[in-house]
Amino acid sequence: METGRRAFIAALTGAIVGALCAPDAWAQATASDPTLPVADWTAIRRTIDDQRKALKTGDARKAFSFAAPGIRAQFGTPETFLAMVRSGYGALIGARYVEFLEGAVIDGAVIQPLRLVAPDNSVLVALYTMEKQKDGRWRIAGCVLAPSTVQAA
């Protein structure tokens, strides 16, 4: 991933994590930003959910198919991608509970947060960056795991 894109994602992640910690700020941040039709948010959530199902079953090829072209180019093979997810994003696979939070379009980036509750009740938020492809399908262009201030019951 190029340095400029990493800096953008880091800044965006910081803003979103801060907003998730302060719900009023999140409402203000998303209120003025463009939004997407409900059908797009539904498709985005289905894409993320379908990839998580593939990851949980170890279906590397299917999980890799939900990645945007840039991610596929970065990792090269489904097996390399699955190994990366298992080593750095195990919370996506092992969560005992997941909940989609309200997505937002921020500075043109489509972000879909997903709350993850681990078996030990720790809580993380997965911040997915989504890209709409020329064929109209949504693909995952990145994911950052961030701590949450929410406690699991």
URCOR-V782662 format. One record per helix or strand of 2 or more residues. SS is the DSSP state (a for helix, b for strand). FROM is the first residue (numbers start at 1). LEN is the number of residues. Records with the same first field share a line. If there is no record, write none. Layout:
SS = FROM-LEN, FROM-LEN
//
This chain:
a = 3-19, 23-9, 38-20, 60-6, 69-7, 78-11, 90-5
b = 97-4, 104-3, 109-9, 123-10, 138-10
//
